[in-house]
């Protein structure tokens, strides 16, 4: 199964470090970030899980819930959490899925449908495709998919930046230009004609007819 932006995020019921959850119910009216890991006790994932825990207030402020996934049983996550806290300074403070039956990884297209067996028999390299970030909106639609190699740590400051853009553009008829950050100028969406733009924005800076720049809406 290949997922793309705009698809409904597959729903599932699974065990996590914070109990059994139904994914869509757990999201509720919030946004969500699901980020996956090929195996417990992998070095780069250890740094990522700790960093995300340390910036959880930033996600909370944006009404974004965080959930991790590792292709190992839930009962193996506690020891890893201790290592994360010891080495990174912050233990995971969000649920971590134990995907030992590969159900979620398969549903999200991160592992093939033919994968089976004991997760303990699989190495991190066997699961190297389980290195994704999915941003999901309150409508349960996928808004962003990022896929990283095992050797490159993910940039969660960039994930926050994209969430800022997604939430802004969901409310206002604008788009955000290259390297945009919160508070910077934005571009009037191409779906808005000039008459509509005058009603909404009044005036704008127009280097080209298709490039209409306005301050970020409040």
C-alpha positions as CSV (number, residue, x, y, z in Angstrom):
1,X,0.0,0.0,0.0
2,X,1.4,3.4,-1.1
3,X,0.2,6.3,0.9
4,X,0.3,9.9,-0.4
5,X,-0.6,13.3,0.9
6,X,-4.4,13.7,1.1
7,X,-5.0,10.0,1.8
8,X,-6.9,9.0,5.0
9,X,-4.4,7.8,7.5
10,X,-5.0,4.1,8.1
11,X,-6.8,3.5,11.4
12,X,-5.6,0.8,13.8
13,X,-6.0,-0.4,17.3
14,X,-2.7,-1.3,19.0
15,X,-0.8,-1.6,22.3
16,X,1.4,1.3,23.3
17,X,3.5,2.3,26.4
18,X,0.4,4.2,27.5
19,X,-2.1,1.4,27.0
20,X,-4.3,0.3,24.1
21,X,-5.3,3.0,21.7
22,X,-7.5,3.4,18.6
23,X,-5.5,5.7,16.4
24,X,-8.3,7.9,15.0
25,X,-10.0,8.2,18.4
26,X,-6.7,9.0,20.0
27,X,-6.1,11.8,17.5
28,X,-9.6,13.3,18.1
29,X,-9.7,17.0,17.1
30,X,-6.0,17.4,17.3
31,X,-3.2,17.1,14.8
32,X,-0.8,14.2,15.1
33,X,2.8,13.2,14.3
34,X,3.5,9.5,13.9
35,X,7.2,8.7,13.6
36,X,8.7,5.2,13.2
37,X,11.8,3.3,14.2
38,X,13.2,0.1,12.8
39,X,14.2,-1.4,16.2
40,X,14.8,-0.6,19.8
41,X,18.3,0.5,21.0
42,X,19.3,1.9,17.6
43,X,21.6,4.9,18.1
44,X,20.1,7.6,15.8
45,X,16.6,6.8,16.9
46,X,17.7,7.1,20.5
47,X,18.7,10.7,19.9
48,X,15.5,11.4,18.0
49,X,13.2,10.1,20.7
50,X,14.9,12.1,23.4
51,X,14.9,15.3,21.4
52,X,11.2,15.0,20.5
53,X,10.5,14.5,24.3
54,X,12.4,17.6,25.1
55,X,10.4,19.8,22.7
56,X,7.0,18.2,23.4
57,X,5.7,21.6,24.8
58,X,6.2,23.0,21.3
59,X,3.9,20.3,19.9
60,X,1.4,20.8,22.7
61,X,1.2,24.5,22.0
62,X,0.2,23.7,18.4
63,X,-2.4,21.1,19.5
64,X,-0.3,18.3,18.0
65,X,-0.1,14.8,19.6
66,X,3.0,12.7,19.2
67,X,3.3,9.0,18.9
68,X,6.3,6.8,18.2
69,X,6.6,3.3,16.8
70,X,9.2,0.7,17.0
71,X,9.2,-2.8,15.5
72,X,9.7,-4.4,18.9
73,X,7.2,-5.5,21.6
74,X,5.9,-2.9,24.0
75,X,7.4,-4.6,27.0
76,X,10.9,-4.0,25.5
77,X,10.4,-0.2,25.3
78,X,10.9,0.5,29.1
79,X,14.6,-0.4,29.1
80,X,15.1,1.7,26.0
81,X,13.4,4.6,27.6
82,X,15.9,4.4,30.5
83,X,18.7,4.6,28.0
84,X,17.1,7.5,26.2
85,X,16.7,9.4,29.5
86,X,20.3,8.6,30.5
87,X,21.9,9.7,27.2
88,X,19.6,12.4,26.0
89,X,18.3,13.9,29.3
90,X,14.6,13.3,28.6
91,X,12.7,10.0,28.4
92,X,9.8,9.6,26.0
93,X,6.7,11.5,27.4
94,X,4.4,10.3,24.7
95,X,3.1,6.8,23.7
96,X,5.4,4.4,21.8
97,X,3.7,1.7,19.8
98,X,5.0,-1.9,19.9
99,X,4.6,-3.1,16.4
100,X,5.9,-6.6,16.9
101,X,3.2,-8.0,14.5
102,X,4.2,-5.4,11.8
103,X,0.5,-4.4,11.5
104,X,1.0,-0.7,11.5
105,X,4.3,-0.7,9.5
106,X,2.5,-2.7,6.8
107,X,-0.6,-0.5,6.9
108,X,1.6,2.6,6.3
109,X,3.6,1.0,3.6
110,X,6.8,0.9,5.5
111,X,7.2,-2.9,5.4
112,X,6.0,-5.3,2.7
113,X,2.9,-7.4,3.2
114,X,5.0,-10.6,3.2
115,X,7.0,-9.7,6.3
116,X,6.3,-12.1,9.2
117,X,7.9,-13.9,12.0
118,X,9.6,-12.9,15.3
119,X,10.7,-9.3,15.3
120,X,13.7,-10.3,17.5
121,X,15.0,-12.3,14.4
122,X,15.0,-9.1,12.3
123,X,17.8,-6.6,12.4
124,X,17.5,-2.8,12.1
125,X,18.8,-3.2,8.6
126,X,15.9,-5.5,7.8
127,X,13.5,-2.8,9.0
128,X,15.4,0.2,7.6
129,X,12.4,1.4,5.7
130,X,10.6,2.1,9.0
131,X,12.1,5.6,9.3
132,X,9.1,7.7,8.4
133,X,7.3,10.8,9.7
134,X,3.6,11.3,9.1
135,X,1.8,14.5,9.9
136,X,-1.9,13.9,10.2
137,X,-4.7,16.5,10.4
138,X,-7.8,16.5,12.6
139,X,-9.6,15.3,9.5
140,X,-7.4,12.2,9.7
141,X,-5.9,13.1,6.3
142,X,-2.1,12.8,5.8
143,X,-0.6,16.2,5.4
144,X,3.1,15.4,5.2
145,X,5.3,12.3,4.7
146,X,9.0,12.3,5.3
147,X,11.3,9.3,4.8
148,X,14.8,9.3,6.2
149,X,17.7,6.8,5.9
150,X,19.0,5.1,9.1
151,X,22.2,7.1,9.0
152,X,20.6,10.6,9.0
153,X,18.8,11.9,12.1
154,X,15.5,13.6,11.5
155,X,15.0,17.3,11.8
156,X,12.1,17.9,14.1
157,X,12.5,21.6,14.1
158,X,11.6,21.3,10.4
159,X,8.6,19.2,11.3
160,X,7.4,22.0,13.6
161,X,8.0,24.6,10.8
162,X,5.9,22.6,8.4
163,X,3.1,22.2,11.0
164,X,3.1,26.0,11.4
165,X,2.7,26.3,7.6
166,X,0.0,23.6,7.4
167,X,-2.0,25.1,10.2
168,X,-1.7,28.6,8.8
169,X,-2.7,27.6,5.2
170,X,-5.6,25.5,6.5
171,X,-7.1,28.6,8.0
172,X,-6.2,31.3,5.4
173,X,-6.0,31.4,1.6
174,X,-2.2,31.7,1.5
175,X,0.8,29.5,0.9
176,X,4.3,29.8,2.5
177,X,7.4,30.4,0.4
178,X,10.8,28.8,0.6
179,X,12.4,28.7,4.1
180,X,9.3,30.5,5.5
181,X,9.2,30.8,9.3
182,X,6.4,31.9,11.6
183,X,5.7,35.7,11.2
184,X,7.3,36.1,7.8
185,X,5.5,37.2,4.6
186,X,3.4,34.7,2.7
187,X,2.0,34.3,-0.8
188,X,-1.7,34.6,-1.8
189,X,-2.9,31.2,-2.9
190,X,-3.2,30.6,-6.6
191,X,-6.9,29.6,-6.1
192,X,-7.7,33.2,-5.2
193,X,-8.3,35.6,-8.1
194,X,-7.5,39.3,-7.8
195,X,-11.0,40.4,-7.0
196,X,-11.2,37.9,-4.2
197,X,-7.8,38.9,-3.0
198,X,-8.8,42.6,-2.8
199,X,-11.7,41.6,-0.5
200,X,-9.5,39.5,1.7
201,X,-6.1,41.2,1.7
202,X,-6.7,44.7,0.3
203,X,-3.4,45.1,-1.4
204,X,-0.2,43.1,-2.0
205,X,3.3,43.3,-3.4
206,X,3.3,41.8,-6.9
207,X,6.8,41.1,-8.4
208,X,4.9,38.9,-11.0
209,X,1.1,38.4,-11.5
210,X,1.4,34.9,-10.1
211,X,3.5,36.0,-7.1
212,X,1.4,38.1,-4.8
213,X,3.1,38.7,-1.4
214,X,1.3,39.8,1.8
215,X,2.1,39.8,5.5
216,X,1.2,36.7,7.4
217,X,-2.4,36.8,8.5
218,X,-2.9,37.1,12.2
